[in-house]
Amino acid sequence: MAVACSGGADSLALAAATVHCTAALGVPVHGLIVDHQLQLESAEVARTTAGQLRQLGCAAVQILPVTVNSAAGCGGLEAAARLARYQALRAAAPPGAPVLLGHTLDDQAETVLLGLGRGSGPRSVAGMRELDPPWGRPLLTVRRAVTAAACVALRLQPWADPHNADPRFRRVRLRTEVLPLLEEVLAGGVAEALARTAEQLREDLDVLDRQASGLLAAARRSVDSTDLDTDLDTDLDVAVLASHPAALRRRVLRRWLLDAGVPELTDAHLRAADDLIGRWTGQGPLRLPGAVDLARTRGRLHVS
């Protein structure tokens, strides 16, 4: 079992709870501290956090320095730091062990609002899953105020990250400006309502994803290798897909294209790809991210 700990109240409280709950089972807890090296005091914060994790009873504690490349990809510093953090945690975790993250209900509400603002569809608005191997988020139903109170009760000294109060970051403005205003206008309960909405959407997504998996398998099986000199595993039969709703087809295309190595698919990409099925007029190949071409030939979709 591994716990990612930033030194903040949420992850310190999670580490304490994890050590307490696993002690009777004899399961060792590994504390993983990512040092993003974005602030002058980051190394000292990491060392202080490591000391607290050892006092709590973690069997092993690792500090993981990372280099954050904000110029790579999209999303700015926040996204780059998250990518570096997750890569480091995945590499350092004991083989097969879940990595617990200290996301709370408040984090879930912020994630849902960010998804709504991006307009990137229900998958984004559905927020974070409690279990998404190797990641586990056991505090998703717990408010941030509870973790802060737990640290006080346990005499832990959480670190207050200055970035969590920096209005340059969207999530900070959601936390300090947007959510308080929504709570005031809607008379409270907004964070809980957003978390419930995310849970309901995840349930719907699970059903649709299972249907899409079955349809993807059927579209692959239907391809006749004698018709095209292509790999069966990379082609889809348009006729099999065409009789299904566009929303389900786009789910199939998303899974298929991601498996084919297409990065950063957007809703616009998926709709353009689906036009090769639902609005076919003989158009040429569609260029997708990663220099991948999607084409329809003789009733088949294939990528190159």
N, C-alpha and C positions, 0 to 999 in steps of 0.2 A: 504494500500500500504506500502510495506517495502523496504528499500534500504540497501544492505550490503555495509559497508564502511570500508576500511582498513586504511584510512587516506592518501592513495596515490592520485595522480592527477586524475586518471580515475574515481575512486569511489566518490571523492569529487565533481568533475564536474557533475557526474550523480546525486548525491544527490541535488545539486543546481538546475539542470534542472528539476528534478522530483518535487521539492517543487514549483518551478515557474509554471510548467504546471498544477499542481493539485490545486493550490490556488483558481482559479476561480470556480472550481467544488466543493470546500469544502471537498475534500478528504484528510484526515490526512495522513501524511507520518511518518513512524516509521523508525528510524535509528538503524541499528544493527551492532555492532562492535565486531568482534571476536578477542579476545586476545589469540594468540597461545602459549604465555608464553615461546617462544623460544629464546628471547633476553632479556637482563637485563632491557632495557628501555621500554619493551612492555606495561607495565601498564601505564606509563606516556604517551606514544603515544596514547593509547586508550582514556585516559582522555582528551588529547588535541583534538583528533578527535571528541569526544563527545561534547566538547565546540563549535567547529566549526559547527557541525550539528545543535545544538540548535540555534546558531546565524543565520543559514540559514532558520530556521523556522520549523524544524522537530517537530512534535507534541509530540513525545516520543523518547527517546534514551536509548538503552540498551547496556551495555558492557557484552560480553559473554566469560568468561575465559574457555579455553578448555585444555585438556591434550592430547598431540600428542604422539601416540604410534607408533614409526617408526619400531618397531619389528614386528608389526602385518601386515600380508598380504605382497604383493609385491609392488614395486614402490618406496621404500625408504621414506625419510623424506617428499618430495614434496607430494607424494600420501597420506601419513598418515595425513599431515596437511590439505589437501583438504577434506579428508573424515571427519575429526573432524569438520572442518569449516561448511561443508554442513549439517551435523547432527545438529549442534548447531543452524544454521540459520533456518532449517526446524522446530525445536522444539520451537523457540522463535517467529516466525512470527505470526501475528494475524490470527486466523482461516479463511481459504479461501482466504487470501491475497496473491497476487503474491510477490515474492522476486526478486528485480531487482539487477543485478550484473553488474559490470563496465567493462566487457570484451570488448575490441576494435577490430578493423580490424587487428591490429598487433598481438593481442593475437590469433585471428583466424588463421592467417598465420602460427604462431608458432605451433599451435595445428595440423594443416594439415601436416606440416613437421614431427612432432613427429609421427603422424599416419603412414606416408610413411616409416619412419625409422623402425617402429615396424613391418611393413608388416602384419598388422592385418585386412586388408580388407577395402572395401569402406566405411563401417560404421564408422571406425575410421578416415579415410581421409576426410569424410564429415564434420568433425569439430563440432562446437557448433551450436545449433539452437537458433534463436532469441526468440522463445517462446517454453519452454519445462517445463510445469507446475510442480512445482510452480515457476520455475525459468524464469526470463525474462532478455534478454540481448539487450537493445535498442541501444547500442553503437557499434554494430558489423560492421556497415558501416563507423564508425568514426575512424580516425587515432589517435594514441597516442599523436601526436604533437598538435592536436586540443584541447584535454582535458587539456594538460599542459598550452596552451594559455588561455583557459577559466579560469583556476585557477588564472593566472596572472591578467586577466581582472577583476575578482571578488575579488581580494586581499585575496584569500585563501592561506593558508600555507600547501601545501601537504608534507607528510612525504616520504623521500627517503629510502625505505627498503633496508638495506645492502644486504639482500639475493638476491635482484634483480640485484646485480652486482657480485655475488659470482660464479665463474666459476665451482664450484663443481656441480652446478645444470645444467642439460641438457638444460633446456629452456633458461637459461641465455646465454649459449654458442651459441645456435641458434640465439638469439636476437643480440648478440654482435659480433659474428664471421660469422656464416653461412649465415644469411639473408643479411648482408651488402655485403658479397662476391657475392652472387647470384645477388643482385641488380647491382653490378659492372659488372659482366660477362654478364648478360642479358640486360644491358642498362636500368634498372629501371622497375618499375611497377610490381615487383615480388609479393609483399604482396597482392596487389589488385587481381592479377591473381590467387594466391592460394585461396583467399576468394571466387572468382567466381567459381573456380573448386569445392570448398566445397558446394556451393549453388546448382550447377548443379547435384552433386552426391546426395544431399539430396532430390532433386526432383525425381530422379530415384529411390532412396530408398523408398520413400513414395509409389510409384506405386507398386514396388515389395512387399513391406510389406502388402499392401492391398490384393494382389494376394495370398500371403502366409497365411494371416488370413483366407481367404475363403477356401484354400486347407486344412488348419488345421481343420477347422470346418467340412469339408467333410470327412476327415480321421477319425475323432472322431465319426461322425454320423453313419459311415458305420460299426462300430464294433457291432457284434451280441453278446449280453450278454450270449446267450445260449452256445456259443462255448468255452468260457473261464470263469473260476471263478475269474474274475478280475473286477475292477471298470471301467465302460465305460469311465469316464472322464479322465482316465490316460492311456488308450490304443489308439494306432493308427493302422489303417488298411494299411498294406504294399502295397496291390494291388492298393489302391487309390493313394498312393504316387509314386509308381514305374513308372507310365506313364508320369511323369513330369520331367523337367530338374533337374539335381543334384543341381544347384545353388538355385532353388526354394525350393527343398526338404530340403536343409540345413537351409534355413530361417525358414521353418516350425519346424525343429528339434530344432533350437536355441530357438524359442519362447516357444515351448512345454517343453523343458528341463529346461529353466529358471523358467517357471511357476511351474515346479515340484521341484524347490528348488536346482537345480545344480548351484553352484557358479563358477565364473571365467572360463567360457567356452572359449576355444581357437579354432582357425581354425583347428588345428590337431584333437581336440576332435570331432568337427562337421564332419570332413571328415571320421573319423573312425566310427562315428555313422551312417553316410550315407552308409558306406560299408555294413551295415546290410540290406540295401535296394537294392543298385545297384550292389554290389559285394558279394552277399550271397552265401556262400559255406558251410553253417552249422556251422559257428563259434560260440563259446560260448559267454557269456555275456561280455559286455564292461564296465570296471570300469572307472567311471567319478569322478571329484572332489566332495567332500562332501560324500564320501563312497557310491555313488549311482551306481547301476548296471543297465545297459540298455541291454535288451535281446530281441531276436526275437523268438517267439513261435507260431506255427500254423498260420503263416501269420499275426501276430500282434507284434507290438513293445510295450513293457511295461517297467516301471522302478520300482526298489525296493531298 
